[in-house]
Amino acid sequence: MLSFQQDSLHGGIADPEMDSMRILSETALKFPDALSFSSGAPYDGNHDLGNLTYYVDRYIKHLRDKGVPEQRITRLLFQYGPVNGLIQDEVARMLKQDENIDVPAEAVMITHGFQEAALVALRGLFTSPDDVLLSVSPAYVGIRGAARMLDIPVRGILEGPDGLDPEAVAEAARAVRAEGRRPVALYLVPDFSNPSGTVLPLEARKRLLEVAAEEDLVILEDNPYGLFARDGEAMPTLKSLDTERRVAYLGSFAKSAFPGARLGYLVADQEVTDSTGATRTLAQSLSKAKAMFTVGSSTLSQAVIGGILVENGYDLRSAMRELAAVYLERLDATLEALAEHFPAGEDHGVTWNTPRGGFFLTLRVPFTADLAAMERSARDYRVSWAPMSMFYLEGGGHREMRLGFSNLAPEAIREGISRLARFIKETPRESSEAQA
Ligand SMILES: Cc1ncc(COP(=O)(O)O)c(C=O)c1O
């Protein structure tokens, strides 16, 4: 019988760093009565099965209203679709409306979530083993995993309380070049980052675009949480400030519609010239990579998302206001409960950041907050969280927890933070020298 040693397979399969999300969900399953701050699962109280068929019908009506013949509509939905998708027009209109991102439909590729957008972009841009991806650290596991599966080396750049320092990016790019390697792209989540919750200030956004031009970097801007800002507080995306086409924008409908649709998109309006001198957008050129990864994205999922966009006049931000209010209420409940249990001026050794939106915040505690501590917390105190060290690319974060509050109601949050406070207060402090 054919069998394998795991380490005879691709290195990414055995790499324990690729396992962090599985470990977190297994721990959650092992302690089912623990209140979980460990995931970033979207709130699912607003889902209604009837909406699925409603939005598909809405999209079909939209095609009919546009004068698309019935037979063509049938083909569009039942046949293999165009590789780059069916709903690029609708997504381009949404981007203009929601983010002031002005790109033609040809610059949009509909993908199997953010994840495929990242795989396609990385596959197209990285050509040699000496090409390096710069990434904010701590970082979302999806980007690290995508790079790992494609054998692309990643260099983490430590972020501060306000996200990435553009000068640190320039420095990292130069350091990589000094090693004889090529820094190709920079990955970051400027709005309510996962895992830390940081937001990049406007001045840093502008400077980052300059640094990208100076250091010849493509910026991979990942923005699944930007819609969940407080009214009037949304920041301009890097892509909307990008006059030099330095930014490839990676979008996801996982948080705004539903993760099961597995739909996202890549915006790549850079020009690509082929050997005949003909030009196309980068999104169009990369369709060869997409074709070989997934052939095309589900037409049914695209119909649902297309229907949502049409129904809401392409204004997803307004359509998400109620949902944004749910998340903001949860964020506020988390911050208030933390302030109640760890009052300012008391010597508890606990601090946290105060994001203005998103799904996550960072809690710093006076002991090692690793997986063993998390298990103890889940088993003995019935509250779970994610060790921040899992997300650091170059080590660090040993005394930090990621608290994801998106999928807990305010009452559960108050109870959860009260359990967490007991766990923290009853865990012996370690001296600062003991910190790795
Ligand atoms: C930073 C970041 N990017 C993207 C995503 C969504 O990815 P996908 O569209 O593949 O579900 C998530 C979800 O957790 C995320 O936190």
PDBQT file of the ligand as one rigid body, heavy atoms in Angstrom, charges set to zero:
ROOT
HETATM    1  C1  LIG A 501      -6.725  39.832   7.425  1.00  0.00    +0.000 C 
HETATM    2  C2  LIG A 501      -7.705  38.941   6.732  1.00  0.00    +0.000 A 
HETATM    3  N1  LIG A 501      -7.751  38.888   5.410  1.00  0.00    +0.000 NA
HETATM    4  C3  LIG A 501      -8.665  38.150   4.750  1.00  0.00    +0.000 A 
HETATM    5  C4  LIG A 501      -9.587  37.395   5.444  1.00  0.00    +0.000 A 
HETATM    6  C5  LIG A 501     -10.671  36.660   4.697  1.00  0.00    +0.000 C 
HETATM    7  O1  LIG A 501     -10.198  35.765   3.802  1.00  0.00    +0.000 OA
HETATM    8  P1  LIG A 501     -11.163  34.897   2.900  1.00  0.00    +0.000 P 
HETATM    9  O2  LIG A 501     -11.870  35.823   1.944  1.00  0.00    +0.000 OA
HETATM   10  O3  LIG A 501     -10.243  33.968   2.186  1.00  0.00    +0.000 OA
HETATM   11  O4  LIG A 501     -12.130  34.186   3.790  1.00  0.00    +0.000 OA
HETATM   12  C6  LIG A 501      -9.543  37.367   6.828  1.00  0.00    +0.000 A 
HETATM   13  C7  LIG A 501     -10.430  36.487   7.577  1.00  0.00    +0.000 C 
HETATM   14  O5  LIG A 501     -10.214  36.091   8.686  1.00  0.00    +0.000 OA
HETATM   15  C8  LIG A 501      -8.601  38.181   7.497  1.00  0.00    +0.000 A 
HETATM   16  O6  LIG A 501      -8.579  38.266   8.840  1.00  0.00    +0.000 OA
ENDROOT
TORSDOF 0
